[in-house]
Amino acid sequence: MLTTSLPHRGDPVAGSFVAEMAEALAARGHELRVVAIRRREPRGWDDPLELRGVASHALRAPGATLLYDGGAPDRLGRFGAWPRVVGVTAASAWGAARHLRGCDALVSHFLAPSAVVAGALRGGRPHLAIAHGSDAALFAKLPVGLRALALRGATRRWYVHPGLRLAVDPGDVDAIVSPMGFVPSVRAPAPRARVLRAAVVSRLVPVKDVARALRAVAYARASGAALEVDVIGDGPLRGELAALASSLGGFAVLHGALPPADRDRVLAGCHVQLHAATTLADGRGEGAPVALLEAMGAGRCVVATGSGGVGWLVGDAGEVLDERASARAIGAALHRLALDDDAREALGERAKARAERWTWGEQARRVEEALGAR
């Protein structure tokens, strides 16, 4: 398995779906090797977290600061970014050639550089290339011929929502269109309470538009809803969002990126999952957020804007507004649910039933089928 990111001590969230896929396949008896780029800190190199039953190889790469802590897409337009892309791509190619040489099949996460590198090195092996969101949006800007050339080494492709397939290759009828999987939660039903808590779980980057989510909670509170919010995640906008939250009244707690156990402890007390992602001027929008899938699987109702694959993912199991909806409109949806325990719980039950098809137990079987391993 070739990817750019894996969970590290300093960033336990990045690449978590890659780690979970690898562990799910290992649990089904497959030998897994994962090659990724090691996270770079100001004072040195961070250590990746250990994966159950998986051999992981985290490489020190020139340009590694392009990744993690907000992700590459928001850094590509900055001065000096593209030389770092070359460094990361070269390290990925070296690592794949060295560590994945004896593997029977390949899985790549993110079209660039992983899918391109894996395709070039696959030989006669099956190769499943997975497109997640911003990588596909950037890839779709390439000329059609160049796109086809870059992806010709993929024997099967996986898009996390239908819009990505339409953007990259609408004629690819054999593609898998599905979100990533999730690990079923042991969270109990959210307790009924006088003060409700909303959860925002995302990277703190422009496409997630967490500022709009905070303003939506402020509008709901101004309308009489007893509502507070926990923001879990980190990124370059954290300072700006902390200042905004303080100016709005101090009803938000910004936890930063939390290890899974701490994250689950916070989320256990939350009643609503709030997600206000947008589409940026360069065309990048949301993918199919695993955080929403995890919340749905835990029986939490969702209030979200329909950027990217969110509307398709949530369906009728939540309140999905237009991606251009104002903070006031989102706040009105929060206000309605805050005042109606029965509606909130009914949506949570519907969300849990919808998400069951996407557990990692089910998704691992789809990976096997795509690679001819069954």
N, C-alpha and C positions, 0 to 999 in steps of 0.2 A: 504494500500500500504506500503510495507516494502522496505527500501533502506538503503544504507550506507551514502549517502550525499544529501544535499539540498542546495540551494543558501543561503549564509550567508552574513552579512554586509562586512566582510573582504574577502570573496571569492564569489562574486555574480554569478559566472559561474558554479561552481561545482554542478552537479545534476540539472541543469536547465531543461533538458529534462524530468526529473521526475516531477518537478513542473509544467511544461507545460502540461504534460499528465493529471495530477491530475486536473488542472484548466479546461482543455477541457472536462473531464468527468463531473466535477461539473456543467459546463455550460449546459450540457445535462440533468441536473436534478438529478444526483446521489449524494448521501452523501459520501463524501470522508474523510478518515482519513489517514494520512501519518506518519509513524514512521521512524526516521532517527537518525544518530549520530550527536551530536552537535559538532561544530568546536571548537577546542582548540587553544588558542593563548598563547604566552609566559606569558602574564600578566593575563590570565583568560579565561573565556568562551565567545565565540562570539554569537551574536543573529542571528537566522535564519530570512530571509525575510518573510513577511506575504504573504500568498497565497490567491487568490480570491476564496471565497466559500469553502475553504478547511481547515479542522482542522489538524494542524501539531503538532507533538510531537518530539522535538529534545532532545535526551538523553545524559546526561553526562556519558561518558564511559571510563574506564581504557583503555589506548591504542588509544584514539581518535586522537592523533598526527600522527597515521598511515595514516589518510585520509586527503583530501583537499591539497591545495598548491602543486600540482604535482601528487597526487594520490598514492594509495597503491602499485600498481605493481612495481614501481621503488624502493620501500623501503623494499620489502619482503626479499631481499637478505642481508640486513644489520643486523648487530649484534643486538639482542634484539627485532627483529620485530615480531617473532612468539608469544611471550607472549602477545603482543598487539593485535594480531589476536584473541587470546582467549578472551581478555577483550571486544573487539568489538562484537564478536559473542555472548558472554553471555549477554551483554547489549541489543543487537538486540532481543534475545529470550525473555528476560524479558519485553521489550517494546511491542513486538508483543503480548505476552500473556496478557498483561494488557490492551493495547489500541485497539487491533484489535479483541478482543474476540467476540463482538457482530456483526461483519461485515458478510455480506452474501457471499462475494467472496474476494479473495486475489490476489494481483499483487505484484510480487517481482522483483526488479531491481538488477542485478548482481547475478550470480549463487552462488557465495560464498561471504559472508555467507547467504545472504538474501533468496535465493531460497531454500537452505537446511533448514533454520530455518522455513520459511513459510510452507514448505512441511511437516515438523514434527508436526506443530501445526494446520494444516488446518482442521482436523476432516473430515467431509463430504463435505466441501465447495469446489467449483471450485477454482483452483489456476493457474494463468498464470505466468510462470517464464520467465524472459527476460534476454538474454545473450547479452552483449554489445561489447566485444572485448577481452581485456586482461584477463578478468575473465574466458572467455571460453577457451582461450589458456592455461591458467594455469590448468583449470579443465580437459582439454583433456589429460593432462599428467598422470592423475590417471588411475589405472587399470579399464578395462571396467566394471567389476562387481561392483567395488566401485562407479563408476560413476552412474550406474543404480540404486544402492541402495540410493545414495544421492539425486537423482532427482525423485525418485518414487512418491514423494508427489506433483509433478506438473501434473495437468490434461491437460495442454497445454503448449507448449514452443514457444518462440518467439526469433529468431536469427536475428541480424541486417544485416547480409549478408550471402550468401550461404556457404562461407568457414567455418563459425563457426558451422553450422549444420553438415558439413562433418567431422569436427574435433571432435565434441562431440558425435554425434549420427547420422550417415548417414542414418540409417533405419527409422528415425522419419519422416515419410511421412506426418503426420498430423501437423507438425510444421508450424508456420507462419515465413516467411522469408521476412523481410521488415526493412528499416531503421526506426528510430524514426520519429516523425512528426516535423513540423516547423510551426511557426506563420507567415502567409504571411506578407511581408514587405511593408511598405508604401514608400520605397525608390524610388525616381524618377530615370529615366535612367541616368547613369553616363554622365556628360557633356563632350563633346569633348574638349580636352585641349592640349596645347603644351607639357606639362609634364604629363605623365600618372602616376597613383598611383596603386600599387599592395597592396593587403591586405593579411596578414598572421594572421589567427585567430586560436590559439591553445594553449594548455598547453606547457610550455617550459621545455620539458622532452626529453630524448634521442629518443624515438620512433617517435617523430614529426620531428626530424632532421631539425630544423629551421636554423641551421648553413648552411646547403646545400641550403636552400631557399635564404639566404642572399648572398651567393656566386653566386648563379644563377643570381640575380639582378645585382651584380657587373659585371658579364660577359656580360649581356645584355647591360649595360651602356657602357662597353668598346667597344662594337660593334656598338655603335652610338644611342642606344635607350635612349630617355629622360624619365627616369623611376625612381620613388622613391617608398618606401615601408613603410607601417604602420604595426607594429607587435602588435597585441592585445592578451594579455594572460600573465600569470605569471607562475612561477615554479622555481625549483632549478637551472636551467641553465641561469637565467636572467642576472647575472653579467657577465658570460662568453660570452653571446651573445651580450651584450652591448659593451664589449671590442672588439669583432670581428667586429661589425658594425662600430665602430669608426675607426678601422684599415683599413677598406675597403673604407672609404671616407665619412662617415657621411650622407649617403643618406637614412638611416632608422630611424624611430621614434619608440621607444619601449614604448608603452603606459601602460603596465601592464594590469591587469584585470580591465575592465571598467564596470560600471553599464549599463544596456541595452540602456538607452537614450543616454549616451555619446558614447557608442559603435556604435550605429546607426548613430550618427552625423559624426563620422569619416568614417564609411563605405560608407556613401552617396557620398563621393568624390572619392571613389576608382573604378577603371575600371576593374580590374582583381583580381580573388581570386587565391592565390598561396598556394599550399600544397605539401610539399616534404617529406612526412612520409616514413619511412623505415621499415624493419623487423629486429629485434634484434637477437643476437646470440642465445638467449633462446627461439626463435620462436614467440615472441610477435610481432604482427604487428598492423596495423591500423584497426579500426572498420569501421563504416559508419558515418563519421563525420557530426554532425548536422550543424557545421559552413559552410561546403560545401553546404549542402542542403539549408540553409538559403540564401546563395549567389546565388545559382541557382534559387531559388524562386523569388529573387529580380532581375533576369535577368542579372546577371553578368557572364561573361565567366570564365572558370576555367582552370588553368594549374596545373597539379598534377602528382604525381607518383602513380603507381598502387598498393600500399601496401594494404593488407587486402581487404576490400570491396570497395575501392575507385573507381577502374575501373568499377565495377558493378554498383555503385551508379551514376557515371557521364555518363557512356555509351558513345554515340557519341556526347554528348552535351558539350564537352570540349576537351582540349589537354591533353591526359593521356599518360604519358611516362612509360617505364619500371621502376619498383621500384628501380632498381640499376643504373638508369640513372645518369650520371655525372652532376655536377652543370653547366658545360659548355653546355651540351645538353638541360637542362632545360632553361638556359639563352637564347639559340637559339630560343626556342619556345616563350619565352617572347618577344624577339626581333621581331619575325615575327608578332605577334599580336599587338605590340606597333606601328608598321608601317602600319597596315591595319585596319582602323576604321570599314570598312564594315564587314570584317571577324569577328572581335571582337563582333560587335553588332549582327551578325547572330548567333554566338554561344550563346550569352546571351539569345536571343529569344528562341533558341532550349532548353537551360537549363531551362528556366522558364516553358515551356510547359511540360518538363519531370518531373519537381518537383511537378506539381499540384496534382498528385495522392497521395502525401504524406503530405498534410496539416494536422494539428491536427484535423480539422473538419472531415476529412476522416479517420484518424487513430483512433480517439475515437470510431467510429463505429466498427472498427475491434476489438478493445478491448472488446466492448460489445458482439460481436458475439462469441469471444473466451471464454467469461465467461457465455454465455447463457443468457445474460441480455436483449436480444431483442426478 
